[in-house]
Amino acid sequence: MLALLHTSPAHVPVFDALRDEAHPALELRHFVDEDLLARARREGPEAVAGEVRELIGRAATEGARAVLCTCSTLGGVAEAVRAGSGVPVLRVDRPMAAAAVAAGPRVVVVATVASTLAPTVALLEEEARRAGRPVTVRTRLAEHAWARFEAGDGDGYVREVTAAVDAVTGADADVIVLAQVSMAAARQAATTPVPVLAAPGPGLAAAARAAHGGGAGCGHPGPGGRAAG
């Protein structure tokens, strides 16, 4: 069984659909806590480290063979507090970050929540150091998108994200990273010629391998030498 830690119930059907499409034999169990992201935005991701540790421990106790954190703001926290859980803990955006670094040195990160930007930039820079590749990361915030997401306007949210993505041209970037799981639909809607990467598919694939005992994530340790996704 693979446990997924979400900060929005909207992510549950996204990962269920990806499982049905690519990993039909994989059992998923979803843990949703919307307050974690709200607190992390107000107080910083480290403020919820204790709660994230408790959720990971609960998932492991209930039979999870791996845990996937689907919130990019909290991914680094999840990796950092995994010690003692006894199971691999992965962040959904690490495989995407590795792919972005491999695609070229100019990366533009698009996000709808400002608290996601710093963790995503740090992850990309970490993956670049690991790969021995240069990287220049610039960020763009789709400022009005998150209000639409919170209001339940999914179509409007995707339109706002897509507009931000399509404003990036080949003169700006070699690759575009969608920093949050909630933004993934904009990958198909975008018309920019720049490759656009989203986290859910690669992240779930890495976690599925870990849950089946095939190693955690991209096959390298995360921060502090711990296995990471």
Secondary structure, 3 states (H helix, E strand, C coil): CEEEEECCCCHHHHHHHHHHHHCCCCCEEEEECHHHHHHHHHHCHHHHHHHHHHHHHHHHHCCCCEEEECCCCCHHHHHHCCCCCCCCEEECCHHHHHHHHHHCCEEEEEECCHHHHHHHHHHHHHHHHHHCCCCEEEEEECCCHHHHHHCCCHHHHHHHHHHHHHCCCCCCCCEEEECCHHHCCHHHHCCCCCCEECCHHHHHHHHHHHHCCCCCCCCCECHHHCECC
